[in-house]
Amino acid sequence: MKKGLLFSLIAAMVVLASCNKTLPNPEQISVNPNPLVLKGGKVNAEITGTFPEKKFAKKGVLVVTPVLKFDGQEVLGEPVTYVGEKAKENGKTVNYRNGGRYSQSCSFDFVPAMIKSELYLRFKATVGNKDIEIPDLKVADGVMVTSELASPKDNKTACTPDKFQRVIQELTEADIMFLIQSADVRSNQTKSEDMKALQAAIKEAKNNEKKEINKIEVSGYASPDGGMDLNEKLAQNRQKAAAKFLQKDLKKNKVSNAVESNITAEDWEGFQKAMENSNLQDKDLVLRVLSMYSDPEEREAQIKNLSAVYKNIAEDILPALRRSRLILTTDLIGKSDDEIRELAKNDPAQLSVEELLYAATLTNDKAEKMAIYQKAAELYNDYRAYNGMGQLYFEAGNYAEAGRCYQKALEIQPNDPDVNYNAGLVALAADDLEKAEYYFGKAAGTKANLSAAMGTLYTKKGDYAAAKKAYGENATNNAAVQQILDENYAAASKTLDNVKEPNAVTAYLKAVVGARTNDKTAVYANLKSAVEQDANLKVRAARDIEFAKYAEEAEFQAIVK
């Protein structure tokens, strides 16, 4: 506090009371922090001072009220009352002979206009029946609002991707069944409905320009009864017989694809699946044997020992394992990018939802993307379309519309982690920290950087230790804000140098680091870069107490004008 003002105050009170009954202002007033700092949406301060010896009138009453003045407005803090030893009023008693300690705290809800403000103490003083007029006393400047530069927009929104596949594989399968210990292809097996479907699929793949044969396989199997040598030979012969039949059909349709061959001499896997799906009595006993023994011969012997069960196995299970399986893998070729672009513009109803969502990835024009997402939402009411619209609105700074789109998406898919993450970012932008925390709590598994977003949330809440842990090694503007608030300027500089996509805020934060480390060159170079990228930062810089020591310099004024 200015001594001249203090002494003038004391002198004025001496006129009103005897020298041993004066009511002085506290001396040696200090404010922590000074300048004031925004933290967790609040501007808090601790104010301390000393009442000198033999100065506080024994019947004196002093009410001290913190007042934050800004932009033609003022906000009052909670008053504290100090009283002399013989005062009738209630308050904190100050001993006349020894003086006493003055302390009080104040807290103000932050509003943006407080960036350029001053903290005063307002006094109401009386000695006996005499009122003493005391002017407001300035004790601190404010408010340092660097924490506000931790922006939800620094966190990239999460995309809910399409499932478009240019090539979709289709499988067509048919079985040729054989009699026990036989590899002869019976005519009824070549005329089954499955076989007719396989032959039709081969013709379709041959004649349709949108289809292409990827692979043709023929596998021969033998049931696990009988010796290994016999079963291996049976499986080979069954594969060859089925392949011969198929190759004849391929030649007829002028298909030149090679046929891949496989054999399974003893189909224990097929046996186990058939048993699991059966209604045979004591099937659990058979399955237990399979789990206990891995040697094929031991398995067969143990199962045959179950004489009551084995008869049913031989009749109901084993015949289905004596087979050859024919498998056709066909590639269905989807629309080209040009075809999808054209249809998205002129006839989007001809596209599937996956094709339409994929179309949005084929353009960098934001208006065109928005139109595609809107059409996808209209045609299919797909939550991913609303999420895409929300992303575009968020990037444009239209948080209200972004939030509306995300809520629509959550109505359709309430537990999608990516949409919940994005809704959390919108809540952060609105400073609704409770709602942001709720949405982030449902965003586990998101493809976005949830930890970094939590760092932004903790920064806004004023929990810098949690923010530091959440940011980890992330090199972002927001992580640098936390490091600046922790006064770790070397770390902040390193982080800002490694931001992948530096922008105006990156440069502005570098200027803040320069100001805090008394590097005038860094202040001016980076501040100039910041306002060139975003002219709106001129107004902020001109009012920002971070640059108070440079405010009157011509070079600073040239940048912010």
TORDO-305878 format. One line per 5 residues: for each residue x, y, z of C-alpha. Coordinates in Angstrom, 1 decimal, decimal comma, always signed. Layout:
X Y Z ~ ...
end
This chain:
+0,0 +0,0 +0,0 ~ +1,1 +3,6 -0,6 ~ +2,5 +5,1 +2,6 ~ +1,4 +8,6 +1,6 ~ -2,2 +7,5 +1,5
-1,9 +5,6 +4,7 ~ -0,4 +8,5 +6,6 ~ -3,0 +10,9 +5,2 ~ -5,7 +8,5 +6,4 ~ -4,2 +8,3 +9,9
-3,8 +12,1 +10,0 ~ -7,5 +12,6 +9,1 ~ -8,5 +10,3 +11,9 ~ -6,3 +12,1 +14,4 ~ -8,4 +15,2 +13,8
-11,5 +13,2 +14,7 ~ -10,1 +11,5 +17,8 ~ -7,2 +11,8 +20,2 ~ -4,0 +10,3 +19,1 ~ -4,5 +7,3 +21,2
-7,9 +6,7 +19,7 ~ -7,2 +6,8 +16,0 ~ -8,6 +4,1 +13,7 ~ -5,9 +3,4 +11,1 ~ -5,9 +1,4 +7,9
-3,9 -1,8 +8,0 ~ -0,3 -1,3 +7,1 ~ +1,9 -3,4 +4,8 ~ -1,0 -4,8 +2,9 ~ -0,2 -7,7 +0,6
-2,4 -9,7 -1,8 ~ -1,8 -13,2 -3,0 ~ -1,8 -13,6 -5,9 ~ -1,0 -10,2 -7,3 ~ -2,0 -9,8 -10,2
-5,2 -11,7 -9,5 ~ -5,5 -15,0 -11,3 ~ -8,5 -16,9 -12,8 ~ -8,6 -20,5 -11,6 ~ -11,5 -22,9 -11,9
-13,9 -20,1 -13,0 ~ -13,1 -18,1 -9,8 ~ -10,9 -15,1 -9,0 ~ -9,7 -15,7 -5,5 ~ -7,3 -13,7 -3,3
-5,9 -13,7 +0,2 ~ -5,4 -10,2 +1,6 ~ -3,2 -9,7 +4,7 ~ -1,8 -6,7 +6,6 ~ -0,9 -5,4 +10,0
-2,7 -3,0 +12,4 ~ +0,1 -0,9 +14,0 ~ +0,6 -0,6 +17,8 ~ -1,4 +2,0 +19,7 ~ -3,4 +3,1 +16,7
-6,7 +1,2 +16,7 ~ -9,2 +3,2 +18,8 ~ -10,6 +1,2 +21,6 ~ -14,2 +2,1 +20,6 ~ -13,4 +2,0 +16,9
-15,2 -0,1 +14,2 ~ -13,7 -0,8 +10,8 ~ -15,6 -2,8 +8,1 ~ -13,3 -3,8 +5,2 ~ -15,0 -5,0 +1,9
-13,0 -6,2 -1,1 ~ -14,2 -4,7 -4,3 ~ -13,3 -5,8 -7,8 ~ -13,7 -2,9 -10,3 ~ -13,8 -3,4 -14,1
-15,3 -1,9 -17,2 ~ -17,5 +0,6 -15,2 ~ -18,8 -2,2 -12,9 ~ -17,9 -3,4 -9,5 ~ -18,4 -6,7 -7,6
-18,3 -6,8 -3,8 ~ -16,6 -9,5 -1,8 ~ -17,6 -10,6 +1,7 ~ -16,9 -7,8 +4,3 ~ -14,9 -8,4 +7,5
-15,4 -6,3 +10,7 ~ -12,6 -5,3 +13,1 ~ -13,4 -3,7 +16,4 ~ -11,5 -2,0 +19,2 ~ -11,3 -3,5 +22,7
-14,3 -1,4 +24,1 ~ -16,5 -1,4 +21,0 ~ -20,0 -2,8 +21,5 ~ -20,3 -4,1 +17,9 ~ -19,3 -7,7 +17,0
-16,2 -8,4 +15,0 ~ -12,6 -9,4 +15,2 ~ -11,0 -7,5 +18,1 ~ -7,8 -5,5 +17,6 ~ -5,7 -4,9 +20,7
-4,9 -1,2 +21,2 ~ -1,5 -1,6 +22,7 ~ -0,1 -4,4 +20,5 ~ -2,0 -3,8 +17,3 ~ -3,0 -6,9 +15,3
-3,1 -9,0 +12,2 ~ -5,4 -8,2 +9,3 ~ -6,5 -10,9 +6,9 ~ -9,4 -11,8 +4,8 ~ -10,1 -13,7 +1,6
-12,3 -12,9 -1,3 ~ -13,7 -14,8 -4,2 ~ -15,5 -13,5 -7,4 ~ -17,2 -15,5 -10,1 ~ -15,3 -14,7 -13,3
-16,8 -12,8 -16,2 ~ -14,7 -12,0 -19,3 ~ -14,8 -8,2 -18,6 ~ -12,7 -8,8 -15,5 ~ -9,6 -9,4 -17,7
-8,9 -5,6 -17,1 ~ -9,7 -4,9 -13,5 ~ -8,4 -3,7 -10,2 ~ -9,0 -4,9 -6,6 ~ -9,8 -2,3 -4,0
-10,6 -2,3 -0,3 ~ -13,6 -0,3 +0,7 ~ -13,8 +0,9 +4,3 ~ -16,6 +1,9 +6,6 ~ -15,1 +3,4 +9,8
-16,5 +4,8 +13,0 ~ -15,0 +5,9 +16,3 ~ -17,8 +6,3 +18,9 ~ -20,4 +8,3 +17,1 ~ -18,1 +9,7 +14,5
-18,1 +8,4 +10,9 ~ -14,7 +8,6 +9,2 ~ -14,6 +8,8 +5,4 ~ -11,9 +6,7 +3,9 ~ -11,4 +6,5 +0,1
-11,3 +3,1 -1,6 ~ -7,7 +1,8 -1,6 ~ -6,3 -0,1 -4,6 ~ -4,4 -3,2 -3,5 ~ -4,0 -5,4 -6,6
-4,4 -5,6 -10,4 ~ -6,3 -8,3 -12,3 ~ -7,1 -10,6 -13,8 ~ -4,6 -13,0 -15,3 ~ -6,8 -15,3 -17,5
-4,2 -17,4 -19,3 ~ -6,1 -20,6 -18,2 ~ -8,9 -19,5 -20,5 ~ -6,6 -20,3 -23,4 ~ -7,1 -24,0 -22,7
-9,8 -24,5 -25,3 ~ -12,0 -27,5 -26,1 ~ -11,3 -26,7 -29,8 ~ -7,7 -27,7 -29,2 ~ -9,1 -31,3 -28,9
-10,0 -32,9 -32,2 ~ -13,5 -34,3 -32,4 ~ -14,0 -38,0 -32,9 ~ -15,2 -39,4 -36,2 ~ -17,7 -42,2 -36,3
-16,5 -43,8 -39,6 ~ -18,4 -45,5 -42,4 ~ -18,1 -49,2 -43,0 ~ -17,8 -48,8 -46,7 ~ -16,0 -51,6 -48,5
-15,1 -51,4 -52,1 ~ -14,7 -55,1 -52,4 ~ -17,1 -57,4 -50,5 ~ -16,4 -61,1 -50,4 ~ -19,2 -63,6 -50,8
-18,9 -67,2 -50,0 ~ -20,9 -70,0 -51,7 ~ -20,5 -73,5 -50,3 ~ -21,7 -77,0 -51,3 ~ -21,0 -80,4 -49,9
-20,7 -83,7 -51,7 ~ -21,5 -86,6 -49,3 ~ -19,9 -90,0 -49,6 ~ -20,8 -93,5 -48,3 ~ -18,6 -95,1 -45,7
-15,1 -95,9 -47,0 ~ -16,1 -94,7 -50,5 ~ -14,9 -91,8 -52,8 ~ -17,4 -92,2 -55,5 ~ -19,4 -89,2 -56,4
-23,1 -90,1 -56,6 ~ -25,3 -88,4 -59,1 ~ -27,8 -87,2 -56,4 ~ -25,0 -85,3 -54,8 ~ -24,3 -83,3 -57,9
-27,9 -82,2 -58,2 ~ -28,5 -80,8 -54,7 ~ -29,8 -77,3 -54,2 ~ -26,5 -76,3 -52,7 ~ -24,6 -77,5 -55,7
-27,0 -75,7 -58,1 ~ -26,4 -72,5 -56,2 ~ -22,7 -73,0 -56,4 ~ -22,8 -73,5 -60,1 ~ -25,0 -70,5 -60,6
-22,6 -68,3 -58,5 ~ -19,7 -69,4 -60,7 ~ -21,6 -68,3 -63,8 ~ -22,7 -65,0 -62,2 ~ -19,1 -64,2 -61,3
-18,0 -65,0 -64,8 ~ -20,5 -62,8 -66,5 ~ -21,0 -59,9 -64,1 ~ -18,4 -57,1 -64,6 ~ -19,0 -56,1 -60,9
-17,9 -59,6 -59,7 ~ -14,7 -61,5 -59,8 ~ -13,7 -65,0 -58,7 ~ -11,2 -64,7 -55,9 ~ -10,7 -68,3 -54,9
-12,0 -71,9 -55,5 ~ -11,3 -74,6 -52,9 ~ -12,1 -78,2 -52,6 ~ -11,5 -80,0 -49,3 ~ -11,7 -83,7 -48,7
-12,7 -85,1 -45,3 ~ -12,9 -88,5 -43,6 ~ -14,7 -89,3 -40,4 ~ -12,5 -90,1 -37,4 ~ -13,4 -93,8 -37,3
-11,0 -96,2 -38,8 ~ -7,2 -96,1 -39,1 ~ -5,2 -93,0 -40,0 ~ -3,7 -94,4 -43,2 ~ -7,2 -95,5 -44,5
-8,7 -92,1 -43,6 ~ -5,9 -90,1 -45,2 ~ -6,3 -92,0 -48,5 ~ -10,1 -91,6 -48,3 ~ -9,8 -87,9 -47,8
-7,4 -87,5 -50,7 ~ -9,6 -89,5 -53,0 ~ -12,7 -87,6 -52,0 ~ -11,0 -84,3 -52,7 ~ -9,8 -85,5 -56,1
-13,2 -86,8 -57,1 ~ -15,0 -83,6 -56,1 ~ -12,3 -81,5 -57,8 ~ -12,7 -83,5 -61,0 ~ -16,4 -82,9 -61,0
-16,0 -79,2 -60,3 ~ -13,3 -78,7 -63,0 ~ -15,6 -80,2 -65,6 ~ -18,2 -77,5 -64,7 ~ -15,5 -74,8 -64,7
-14,4 -75,8 -68,2 ~ -17,9 -75,8 -69,4 ~ -18,3 -72,2 -68,2 ~ -14,8 -71,2 -69,5 ~ -13,5 -70,4 -66,0
-9,8 -70,8 -65,8 ~ -9,2 -70,3 -62,1 ~ -7,1 -72,9 -60,4 ~ -8,7 -75,1 -57,8 ~ -7,0 -75,2 -54,4
-7,0 -78,5 -52,6 ~ -7,0 -79,4 -48,9 ~ -7,6 -82,6 -46,9 ~ -8,6 -83,5 -43,3 ~ -7,8 -87,1 -42,7
-9,7 -87,4 -39,4 ~ -12,3 -84,6 -38,9 ~ -12,2 -84,4 -35,1 ~ -13,1 -80,7 -35,3 ~ -16,2 -81,4 -37,3
-17,0 -84,3 -35,0 ~ -16,9 -82,1 -31,9 ~ -19,1 -79,4 -33,5 ~ -21,6 -82,0 -34,6 ~ -21,7 -83,5 -31,1
-22,2 -80,0 -29,5 ~ -25,1 -79,3 -31,8 ~ -26,7 -82,8 -31,3 ~ -29,4 -84,0 -29,0 ~ -27,7 -87,3 -28,3
-27,9 -88,8 -24,9 ~ -24,6 -88,7 -23,0 ~ -23,1 -86,2 -25,5 ~ -21,4 -84,4 -22,6 ~ -19,6 -87,7 -21,8
-18,3 -87,9 -25,3 ~ -17,2 -84,2 -25,3 ~ -15,3 -84,9 -22,0 ~ -13,4 -87,7 -23,7 ~ -12,4 -85,3 -26,5
-11,1 -82,8 -23,9 ~ -9,2 -85,5 -22,0 ~ -7,4 -87,2 -24,9 ~ -5,5 -85,6 -27,8 ~ -4,2 -88,8 -29,4
-6,6 -89,7 -32,3 ~ -6,3 -93,5 -31,7 ~ -6,9 -93,1 -28,0 ~ -9,9 -90,9 -28,6 ~ -11,5 -93,4 -31,0
-10,9 -96,3 -28,6 ~ -12,4 -94,5 -25,7 ~ -15,5 -93,4 -27,6 ~ -16,0 -96,9 -29,0 ~ -15,9 -98,2 -25,4
-19,1 -96,1 -24,8 ~ -21,1 -98,9 -26,6 ~ -24,5 -97,5 -25,8 ~ -23,6 -94,1 -27,3 ~ -21,4 -95,2 -30,1
-24,3 -96,8 -32,1 ~ -26,1 -93,5 -32,2 ~ -22,8 -91,7 -33,1 ~ -22,2 -94,1 -36,0 ~ -25,8 -93,5 -37,3
-26,3 -89,8 -36,7 ~ -22,8 -88,1 -36,5 ~ -20,2 -89,9 -38,6 ~ -22,1 -90,0 -42,0 ~ -22,1 -86,2 -42,1
-18,3 -86,1 -41,8 ~ -17,7 -88,2 -44,9 ~ -17,7 -85,4 -47,4 ~ -15,9 -83,0 -49,7 ~ -16,6 -79,3 -49,4
-16,6 -77,0 -52,4 ~ -16,1 -73,3 -51,5 ~ -16,3 -70,4 -54,0 ~ -15,0 -67,0 -52,8 ~ -16,4 -64,1 -55,0
-15,3 -60,5 -54,8 ~ -18,2 -58,1 -55,3 ~ -16,7 -54,9 -56,7 ~ -18,5 -51,8 -55,5 ~ -19,0 -48,4 -57,1
-15,9 -46,3 -58,0 ~ -15,2 -43,0 -56,2 ~ -16,3 -41,1 -59,2 ~ -19,6 -43,0 -59,3 ~ -20,2 -42,3 -55,6
-19,3 -38,6 -56,0 ~ -21,8 -38,2 -58,9 ~ -24,6 -40,0 -57,1 ~ -24,0 -38,2 -53,9 ~ -24,6 -34,9 -55,8
-27,4 -35,9 -58,1 ~ -29,2 -39,0 -56,8 ~ -28,1 -39,8 -53,2 ~ -31,0 -42,2 -52,8 ~ -29,2 -44,6 -55,0
-26,4 -45,0 -52,5 ~ -26,4 -47,1 -49,4 ~ -25,9 -45,4 -46,0 ~ -22,3 -46,7 -46,0 ~ -21,7 -45,4 -49,5
-23,2 -42,0 -48,7 ~ -21,1 -41,6 -45,5 ~ -18,1 -42,6 -47,5 ~ -18,9 -39,9 -50,1 ~ -18,4 -37,3 -47,3
-14,8 -38,4 -47,0 ~ -14,2 -37,8 -50,8 ~ -14,4 -34,0 -50,5 ~ -12,7 -31,2 -48,5 ~ -15,5 -28,8 -49,2
-17,2 -28,3 -45,9 ~ -20,5 -27,2 -47,4 ~ -20,5 -30,3 -49,6 ~ -19,7 -32,5 -46,6 ~ -22,6 -30,9 -44,7
-25,0 -31,5 -47,5 ~ -24,0 -35,1 -47,7 ~ -24,4 -35,7 -44,0 ~ -27,8 -33,9 -44,0 ~ -29,0 -36,2 -46,8
-27,7 -39,3 -45,0 ~ -29,6 -38,2 -41,9 ~ -32,7 -37,6 -43,9 ~ -32,6 -40,9 -45,8 ~ -31,3 -43,2 -43,1
-31,6 -41,4 -39,8 ~ -28,1 -42,7 -39,0 ~ -26,4 -41,4 -35,9 ~ -23,1 -41,2 -37,7 ~ -24,6 -38,6 -40,1
-25,6 -36,4 -37,2 ~ -22,2 -36,8 -35,6 ~ -20,5 -35,7 -38,9 ~ -22,7 -32,6 -39,0 ~ -21,8 -31,9 -35,4
-18,1 -32,1 -36,2 ~ -18,5 -29,5 -38,9 ~ -20,5 -27,2 -36,7 ~ -17,9 -27,6 -33,9 ~ -15,0 -26,8 -36,2
-16,9 -23,6 -37,3 ~ -17,3 -22,6 -33,6 ~ -21,1 -23,1 -33,7 ~ -21,3 -25,1 -30,5 ~ -25,1 -24,8 -30,1
-25,8 -26,5 -33,4 ~ -23,0 -29,0 -32,8 ~ -24,6 -29,9 -29,4 ~ -28,0 -30,3 -31,1 ~ -26,6 -32,7 -33,6
-24,7 -34,7 -31,0 ~ -27,9 -35,0 -28,9 ~ -29,8 -36,3 -31,9 ~ -27,0 -38,9 -32,5 ~ -27,2 -39,9 -28,8
-30,9 -40,4 -29,1 ~ -30,2 -43,1 -31,7 ~ -27,0 -44,5 -30,3 ~ -26,8 -43,4 -26,6 ~ -23,7 -45,4 -25,7
-21,4 -44,6 -28,6 ~ -18,1 -43,5 -27,1 ~ -17,2 -41,1 -29,9 ~ -20,4 -39,2 -29,8 ~ -20,3 -38,9 -26,0
-16,7 -37,6 -26,3 ~ -17,9 -35,0 -28,8 ~ -20,8 -34,0 -26,6 ~ -18,3 -33,6 -23,8 ~ -16,3 -31,1 -25,8
-19,5 -29,0 -26,5 ~ -20,2 -29,0 -22,8 ~ -16,6 -27,8 -22,1 ~ -17,1 -25,0 -24,6 ~ -20,2 -23,9 -22,7
-18,2 -24,2 -19,4 ~ -20,7 -26,8 -18,2 ~ -18,0 -28,8 -16,5 ~ -20,3 -31,2 -14,7 ~ -22,0 -32,2 -17,9
-18,6 -32,5 -19,7 ~ -17,4 -34,9 -17,0 ~ -20,6 -36,9 -17,4 ~ -20,1 -37,3 -21,2 ~ -16,4 -38,1 -20,9
-17,3 -40,8 -18,4 ~ -19,3 -42,5 -21,2 ~ -16,5 -42,0 -23,8 ~ -14,2 -44,9 -22,8 ~ -13,1 -46,6 -26,0
-13,3 -43,5 -28,2 ~ -10,8 -43,2 -31,0 ~ -10,1 -39,6 -29,9 ~ -7,6 -38,5 -27,3 ~ -9,8 -38,7 -24,2
-6,9 -38,2 -21,8 ~ -6,1 -34,8 -23,4 ~ -9,7 -33,8 -23,2 ~ -9,8 -34,7 -19,5 ~ -6,7 -32,5 -19,2
-8,6 -29,6 -20,6 ~ -11,5 -30,3 -18,2 ~ -9,1 -30,4 -15,2 ~ -7,5 -27,2 -16,3 ~ -10,9 -25,4 -16,4
-11,7 -26,9 -13,0 ~ -8,4 -25,5 -11,6 ~ -7,0 -29,0 -10,8 ~ -3,6 -28,5 -12,3 ~ -2,1 -31,6 -10,8
-4,7 -33,8 -12,4 ~ -4,4 -31,9 -15,7 ~ -0,6 -32,5 -15,8 ~ -1,2 -36,2 -15,3 ~ -3,9 -36,3 -17,9
-1,9 -34,5 -20,6 ~ +1,2 -36,7 -20,1 ~ +3,5 -36,2 -23,1 ~ +0,8 -34,6 -25,3 ~ +2,3 -31,7 -27,3
-0,7 -29,4 -27,6 ~ -1,6 -25,8 -26,8 ~ -3,7 -26,9 -23,9 ~ -0,9 -28,9 -22,4 ~ +1,3 -25,8 -22,7
-1,3 -23,7 -20,8 ~ -1,1 -26,1 -17,9 ~ +2,7 -25,9 -17,9 ~ +2,6 -22,1 -17,9 ~ +0,1 -22,2 -15,0
+2,6 -24,5 -13,2 ~ +5,3 -21,9 -14,0 ~ +7,3 -24,6 -15,8 ~ +8,3 -22,3 -18,7 ~ +11,0 -24,6 -20,1
+8,5 -27,4 -20,5 ~ +5,9 -25,1 -22,0 ~ +8,4 -23,8 -24,6 ~ +9,3 -27,4 -25,6 ~ +5,6 -28,4 -25,8
+4,8 -25,3 -28,0 ~ +7,7 -26,1 -30,3 ~ +6,3 -29,6 -30,9 ~ +2,7 -28,7 -31,5 ~ +1,9 -30,6 -34,8
-0,4 -27,9 -36,2 ~ +0,6 -24,6 -34,6 ~ -1,9 -21,8 -34,9 ~ -2,5 -18,3 -33,5 ~ -2,9 -19,5 -30,0
+0,4 -21,4 -30,2 ~ +2,1 -18,1 -31,0 ~ +0,2 -16,2 -28,4 ~ +1,2 -18,7 -25,7 ~ +4,9 -18,4 -26,8
+4,5 -14,6 -26,3 ~ +3,2 -15,2 -22,8 ~ +6,1 -17,5 -22,0 ~ +8,4 -14,7 -23,3 ~ +6,7 -12,1 -21,1
+7,0 -14,3 -18,0 ~ +10,7 -15,0 -18,7 ~ +11,5 -11,4 -19,6 ~ +12,3 -12,2 -23,2 ~ +11,1 -9,1 -25,0
+12,2 -10,4 -28,4 ~ +10,1 -13,5 -28,0 ~ +7,1 -11,4 -26,8 ~ +7,1 -9,2 -29,9 ~ +8,0 -11,8 -32,5
+5,3 -14,3 -31,3 ~ +2,6 -11,7 -30,5 ~ +3,0 -10,3 -34,0 ~ +2,7 -13,8 -35,5 ~ -0,4 -14,4 -33,3
-2,3 -11,3 -34,4 ~ -1,4 -11,9 -38,1 ~ -3,1 -15,2 -37,8 ~ -6,1 -14,0 -35,8 ~ -6,8 -10,3 -35,6
-9,2 -10,9 -32,7 ~ -6,2 -11,5 -30,4 ~ -5,2 -7,8 -30,7 ~ -8,0 -6,8 -28,3 ~ -7,1 -9,6 -25,9
-3,4 -8,7 -26,0 ~ -4,1 -5,0 -25,3 ~ -6,0 -5,9 -22,2 ~ -4,0 -8,9 -21,1 ~ -2,1 -8,3 -17,8
+0,5 -10,8 -19,0 ~ +1,8 -8,0 -21,1 ~ +1,3 -5,2 -18,6 ~ +5,0 -4,3 -18,5 ~ +5,1 -3,7 -22,3
+1,7 -2,0 -22,6 ~ +3,1 +1,5 -23,0 ~ +5,9 +0,6 -25,4 ~ +5,5 +1,8 -29,0 ~ +6,4 -1,6 -30,5
+3,7 -3,2 -28,4 ~ +1,1 -0,6 -29,4 ~ +2,0 -1,0 -33,0 ~ +1,1 -4,7 -32,8 ~ -2,2 -4,4 -30,9
-3,6 -1,4 -32,8
end
